[in-house]
Amino acid sequence: MLSEELIKKLTVSNENKIVLLVMDGVGGLPFKDGKTELEYAKTPNLDKLAKESALGLTHPVGVGITPGSGPAHLSLFGYDPIRHLIGRGILEAAGIDFPLTKQDLAARANFATKDDKDIITDRRAGRIPTEKNEELCEKLQKEITKIEDVEITIRSGKEHRFVVVFRGEGLEEPLSDADPQKTGLKIKYADALDPKAEKAKRIINAFIDRVTEVLKDEKQANTALLRGIAKVPPIPSMEELFKLKPAAIATYPMYRGLARLVGMDILKVKGETIKDEITCLKDNYNKYDFFYIHIKKTDSYGEDGNFDSKAKVIEETDKIIPDILSLKPSVLAITSDHSTPSLLSGHSWHPNPFLLHSPYIRKNEVSRFTETECLKGSLGIMYAIDSLPLMLASAMKLNKYGA
Amino acid sequence: MLSEELIKKLTVSNENKIVLLVMDGVGGLPFKDGKTELEYAKTPNLDKLAKESALGLTHPVGVGITPGSGPAHLSLFGYDPIRHLIGRGILEAAGIDFPLTKQDLAARANFATKDDKDIITDRRAGRIPTEKNEELCEKLQKEITKIEDVEITIRSGKEHRFVVVFRGEGLEEPLSDADPQKTGLKIKYADALDPKAEKAKRIINAFIDRVTEVLKDEKQANTALLRGIAKVPPIPSMEELFKLKPAAIATYPMYRGLARLVGMDILKVKGETIKDEITCLKDNYNKYDFFYIHIKKTDSYGEDGNFDSKAKVIEETDKIIPDILSLKPSVLAITSDHSTPSLLSGHSWHPNPFLLHSPYIRKNEVSRFTETECLKGSLGIMYAIDSLPLMLASAMKLNKYGA
């Protein structure tokens, strides 16, 4: 695992194009007929491509570590996922496609119930319906737009959840959660965990008081808890580090948000299907030299433990491989951010299948793009953070190190 | 290789049980009929288990590095063997099963011969017989029990070797050896290599003078050299780091000592055989969630260059595999701390065969638990320090990293 600083020194810009196709959570475990989803799916195009590619496996963060989407994607984009932490509030804001700036402080918030002695009696306000949430957020946004010089944006989520973004000068971390963590305790305000966070603390706590005031006639949702209060992490852009002109093609907001954090242009996909994503790739192919294409549903079905549907999404993805290849990218990499085995109905620590298609690869004797075949691949077992340097090298975008 | 701090943040406690079976030095090199000891031994149970497990190989410390038992075990237990150094004195004390505390300063000592001008003429006192050593240690212990407020414990070893443990307030490292390193030089006292070690220096040097005084009528063993003077390293316990309730089953004192350093409970084994160890496992199975079982003789015979006997110990170990499996641990890992090829008659740098049995593993096409088959395993070649995170993950004892 090389440092971002070293890679930065070596990168050069050229016309060669890299396509990174991420089948979210595609890696699996034996489940049906002793097969993984990749083994079970019929994938003639991926099979053919595998035989002409270099295969391998990648640990998203470290051996045995199950990553969330944030660190797993940072690794794929060439960033050290231990060094760069994405706060929960930032991820939530990314998850609703909020265009964050470096000034912003974001928090995930819950509507909650307090009694007349300011004791929190329900941290989720009885899980109010989403429609009620939307109504309350609209009301709050109308009443609370600014505190001091800080602009406030409120966006509703599902049930009791919403997101608040504070935008203004001098808002700094770290702050404690404004959440007593359990019921029966008093409203807890945020603490500044460093003197530089004093202004942020003042604004956030004034916000909580304003919310409580505006919602005073509500029976259930009459206050708010704020957690994961965080700034956009100071991540250098992919352009700065790798001299790439990168674009993201993703139908789910969270992944657009993650891509935005590393400076990718977010392309508009007309529609929701994988085919729509490939149409978007074709339409924008001349404007960028790095494309991140995100397929969400392999992960969603894995999370549901729905083996058959996950396998079907793999088959659907297989069908668009010729379309990508027809664009003749210098490098095509296909992998996942982490594994989501249907067997576990959740993310797991198992390494990602990884496929690298380029003219400059060593041969391997493989027949398909599966976990077991990837084990025989010429790339071996690597760390995911090494994927991007490998793509850059294969696209002739990395200079020699030393004389 | 992730830091202990990160793993600590992710660990959770649950009821799932992990059994780590360490066949000390089991990894080998081709020697007889072109086979290693594992290849030569008849191991029907391990063969069957291998086919249902994930195999791999682990570097104890780093590629090419031959480790001692201390660092090799620290890695297996999830500790960075470069960061945590176990002083030689501490290892010696552990090796005689001495129950060390955090106050203790331990030294490995030699009986030595000096002339009447205090010149060391034999650093090993002519390798006096062990019986003589025992007699002298008894005499010394009777005469020297305390210096200032420091309790002194003397334990005999083999030939000229013994161990001294100093127990009291304010005994600190670092100290130089009290050993001129070669004959013909004067008695050398310990030096404090830091002002905080002044008290320890005073006590140790007073101890050397007292020994010399008590032994003044001896012809050969009339003084002592003290080396590797060290405190118990400040290693966080496995409970603190990994939220495990760990127990050690080992017939040799050194390994009980190492396990004690990381906070394991040391279980009493009735007898000396591998079967006795498994009886101990069964008797204590409900009380712990992590068991370290140590098989010594694979290493001992490897050190002797005794290929046939090492292979026999492997066969003996093979017989108890069904007993362990009948307990249905969530995770069973089988490996060595380091390799001890009969060909080399000593520890070596070759990676350890590693077997992980759990419901959450990827398949591999293997037929046996041998070095060559492990190379085809789905775990690949890892570092030994990653073994414990992998066991924890497989036992669902590691939370997701990041959102």
Contacts between the chains, C-beta under 8 A, distances in Angstrom:
chain1	res1	chain2	res2	distance
A	29	B	360	6.1
A	29	B	361	7.4
A	29	B	362	6.5
A	30	B	362	7.4
A	30	B	363	5.8
A	34	B	363	7.5
A	36	B	362	7.8
A	57	B	380	7.3
A	61	B	2	7.5
A	61	B	401	5.8
A	62	B	1	7.1
A	62	B	2	4.1
A	62	B	6	7.9
A	62	B	386	7.1
A	62	B	389	7.0
A	63	B	2	7.9
A	63	B	382	5.8
A	63	B	383	8.0
A	63	B	386	3.7
A	63	B	389	5.8
A	63	B	390	5.5
A	64	B	386	6.4
A	64	B	389	3.3
A	64	B	390	4.2
A	64	B	391	7.8
A	64	B	392	6.4
A	64	B	393	3.9
A	64	B	394	7.8
A	64	B	398	6.2
A	65	B	2	6.5
A	65	B	10	7.3
A	65	B	389	6.7
A	65	B	393	7.3
A	65	B	398	7.0
A	65	B	401	5.3
A	66	B	393	6.7
A	66	B	398	6.6
A	66	B	399	7.7
A	66	B	400	4.8
A	66	B	401	6.7
A	67	B	400	6.9
A	67	B	401	5.1
A	67	B	402	6.0
A	68	B	400	5.4
A	68	B	401	6.5
A	68	B	402	3.9
A	68	B	403	4.4
A	69	B	402	8.0
A	69	B	403	7.2
A	70	B	402	4.7
A	70	B	403	5.6
A	71	B	401	5.8
A	71	B	402	4.0
A	72	B	402	7.9
A	81	B	401	7.7
A	81	B	402	7.0
A	82	B	2	7.5
A	82	B	3	8.0
A	82	B	6	6.7
A	85	B	402	7.2
A	86	B	402	6.9
A	86	B	403	7.5
A	88	B	403	5.4
A	91	B	403	5.0
A	341	B	360	7.6
A	343	B	360	7.1
A	344	B	360	6.7
A	347	B	400	6.0
A	348	B	360	7.2
A	348	B	393	8.0
A	349	B	390	7.6
A	349	B	393	4.4
A	349	B	398	7.2
A	350	B	360	7.8
A	350	B	362	6.2
A	371	B	362	5.4
A	371	B	378	7.7
A	372	B	362	7.0
A	372	B	363	5.9
A	372	B	364	7.4
A	372	B	365	7.7
A	372	B	378	7.4
A	375	B	362	7.7
A	375	B	364	7.1
A	375	B	378	5.8
A	375	B	380	7.4
A	380	B	380	6.9
A	381	B	380	3.9
A	381	B	381	7.5
